[in-house]
Amino acid sequence: MTLYQSFKVMTKHLRTLSVLVLAGASFATSAQTLVMASTTSTEQSGLFAHLLPAFKAASGIDIKVVAQGTGQALDMGRRGDADVLFVHDQVAEEKFVAAGFGVRRFSVMYNDFVLIGPKVDPASVKGQDIVAALKKISAANAAFISRGDKSGTHAAELRFWKMAELGDKTGNGYKACGCGMGPALNMAAGSNAYVLADRGTWLNFKNRSDLTILVEGDKRLFNQYGVMVVNPAKHPHVKSQLAQKFVDWVISPAGQTAIAAYKIAGEQLFFPNAGQ
């Protein structure tokens, strides 16, 4: 074998070795990355930008967040397209676990829903009664933007309309956008409409235009979040052990302290309540 041939063989082996090393590094990286299906409220409020770096510092685990409505997040879990869920529709979450798709549900934090609307308040809804407010919006045919996306916020809105006992008489101004919280708020700002929002996203929302909080303080506006590992018995490929590390951390004193520490302009957006 000539010196040139020996050099070509050595170069080929080095290239092969490099590919194997890179593949191994890629595999190691992916093995330490979780997919979390969550709500637009946890993402658009800025909570995850605050929370997930703290978790990575404690565990070395990266989390890729897919932010969408809670209904869509639960569907991801049913398909095995996520390792862990962080959502806010307790009734739907408990059904998810009862059907065997989740290992166990843990309460992790809460905040509240608020009814946003124009400062001039054309339907005169201002107060602390969300059901009375929706009745007034319907009677006035006032503009109202609904998420319409099977999210936790949309599920809450539907509960409140049902409590108002109006049937399908939500008013001529009712429009469902089939969108996330941020886009729904933008639509409301652009059309001087009412909209139900979670407080966290509202506090982080910049394009407020003439909108303000009009209804708050009603105990029915309580907004609970839960976290669940997707059941590996249904989907063996799920990284359940890594996912459980996130669950254990976020309900631990360290994770709960990190949640409580997230504030905007001095106002706390979420309140930890793991184990309650």
Sequence and secondary structure as in RCSB ss.txt:
>XXXX:A:sequence
MTLYQSFKVMTKHLRTLSVLVLAGASFATSAQTLVMASTTSTEQSGLFAHLLPAFKAASGIDIKVVAQGTGQALD
MGRRGDADVLFVHDQVAEEKFVAAGFGVRRFSVMYNDFVLIGPKVDPASVKGQDIVAALKKISAANAAFISRGDK
SGTHAAELRFWKMAELGDKTGNGYKACGCGMGPALNMAAGSNAYVLADRGTWLNFKNRSDLTILVEGDKRLFNQY
GVMVVNPAKHPHVKSQLAQKFVDWVISPAGQTAIAAYKIAGEQLFFPNAGQ
>XXXX:A:secstr
  HHHHHHHHHHHHHHHHHHHHHHHHHHHHHTEEEEEEEHHHHHTTHHHHHHHHHHHHH  EEEEEEE HHHHHH
HHHHT  SEEEE  HHHHHHHHHTTSEEEEEEEEEEEEEEEEETT TT   BS HHHHHHHHHHTT  EEE  SS
 HHHHHHHHHHHHTT TT   TTEEE    HHHHHHHHHHHT EEEEEHHHHHT    TTEEEEE   GGGEEEE
EEEEE TTT TTS HHHHHHHHHHHTSHHHHHHHHH EETTEE  EE TT 
